[in-house]
């Protein structure tokens, strides 16, 4: 079964930390560019961080220095370590899997996990 399943969201106080996980199945995980996106109420979905098959990373300016994306190809897992969380980080976070451009495959999305930063 082809799917992405996120976990690790929750309620955290400002300045706190969370680690999101995304478990992939049914894809050649190591070949995909993986990413985390988020969508806050009333806003468009935005890229938070991405990591290529070669482990090159890029981050939204708003999370640089606070968030770290990583991947475990042996276990088909994607992570997002979020530190120094701010109320404006509150959103539903989605895992994304983007196949190589030469493949006839659609990108995949997880169902999302809620992150709420509030005191």
C-alpha positions as CSV (number, residue, x, y, z in Angstrom):
1,X,0.0,0.0,0.0
2,X,1.4,3.4,-1.1
3,X,1.1,5.8,1.8
4,X,2.7,8.4,4.0
5,X,1.7,8.4,7.7
6,X,2.8,11.4,9.9
7,X,3.0,11.3,13.7
8,X,4.4,13.4,16.5
9,X,2.2,16.4,16.5
10,X,0.7,17.9,19.6
11,X,0.4,20.9,21.9
12,X,3.6,22.5,23.1
13,X,4.5,25.7,24.9
14,X,6.4,28.5,23.1
15,X,10.1,27.7,23.2
16,X,9.4,24.0,23.3
17,X,10.3,21.2,20.9
18,X,8.6,18.5,18.9
19,X,9.8,15.8,16.5
20,X,7.6,14.9,13.6
21,X,7.9,11.5,11.9
22,X,6.7,10.3,8.5
23,X,6.6,6.6,7.7
24,X,6.5,5.8,4.0
25,X,5.4,2.5,2.5
26,X,5.0,1.3,-1.1
27,X,7.6,3.6,-2.6
28,X,11.4,3.4,-3.3
29,X,11.8,5.9,-0.4
30,X,15.6,6.5,-0.9
31,X,15.0,7.9,-4.5
32,X,12.3,10.4,-3.5
33,X,12.8,14.0,-2.5
34,X,11.0,14.3,0.8
35,X,9.5,17.4,2.3
36,X,7.5,18.9,5.2
37,X,4.8,21.4,4.4
38,X,2.4,23.2,6.7
39,X,-0.9,25.0,6.5
40,X,-2.2,27.4,9.0
41,X,-5.9,28.3,9.2
42,X,-6.8,30.8,6.4
43,X,-3.4,30.5,4.8
44,X,-1.9,28.6,1.9
45,X,0.1,25.5,2.3
46,X,3.8,26.3,2.4
47,X,7.1,24.4,2.2
48,X,8.8,24.1,5.6
49,X,11.8,21.9,4.7
50,X,12.9,19.4,2.0
51,X,15.7,16.8,1.7
52,X,16.8,15.3,-1.6
53,X,17.8,11.7,-2.2
54,X,21.4,13.0,-1.9
55,X,20.5,14.6,1.4
56,X,20.7,18.2,0.3
57,X,18.4,20.2,2.4
58,X,16.6,23.5,2.1
59,X,14.4,25.4,4.6
60,X,11.9,28.2,4.7
61,X,13.5,31.4,6.0
62,X,11.1,31.4,9.0
63,X,12.4,28.1,10.3
64,X,16.1,28.2,9.5
65,X,18.2,27.6,12.6
66,X,15.3,26.1,14.5
67,X,14.1,23.1,12.4
68,X,16.1,20.2,11.1
69,X,14.9,17.7,8.5
70,X,16.5,14.3,8.2
71,X,15.8,10.9,6.7
72,X,16.4,7.3,7.5
73,X,16.5,5.4,4.2
74,X,17.0,2.0,5.9
75,X,13.6,2.3,7.6
76,X,11.8,4.6,5.1
77,X,11.4,7.3,7.7
78,X,11.4,11.1,7.5
79,X,11.8,13.4,10.5
80,X,11.4,17.1,11.3
81,X,13.0,18.2,14.6
82,X,11.4,21.5,15.6
83,X,13.1,23.5,18.3
84,X,12.4,27.0,19.8
85,X,8.8,26.7,18.6
86,X,6.8,29.9,18.2
87,X,3.0,30.4,18.1
88,X,3.3,31.2,14.4
89,X,4.5,27.6,13.8
90,X,1.0,26.4,14.7
91,X,-0.4,24.6,11.7
92,X,-1.2,21.2,10.2
93,X,2.1,19.7,9.0
94,X,2.1,17.4,6.0
95,X,4.7,14.9,4.7
96,X,5.3,15.0,1.0
97,X,7.1,12.6,-1.3
98,X,8.2,13.8,-4.7
99,X,9.5,11.2,-7.2
100,X,12.4,11.7,-9.6
101,X,11.3,13.9,-12.5
102,X,11.9,11.0,-15.0
103,X,9.5,8.7,-13.3
104,X,5.8,8.5,-14.2
105,X,4.7,8.7,-10.6
106,X,2.5,11.2,-8.8
107,X,3.7,13.0,-5.7
108,X,2.3,11.7,-2.4
109,X,0.9,13.5,0.6
110,X,0.2,12.3,4.1
111,X,-2.9,13.0,6.1
112,X,-1.3,15.7,8.2
113,X,-0.6,16.1,11.9
114,X,-1.6,19.1,14.0
115,X,1.1,21.2,15.8
116,X,-0.2,23.8,18.2
117,X,2.2,26.2,20.0
118,X,0.5,28.0,22.8
119,X,0.9,28.8,26.5
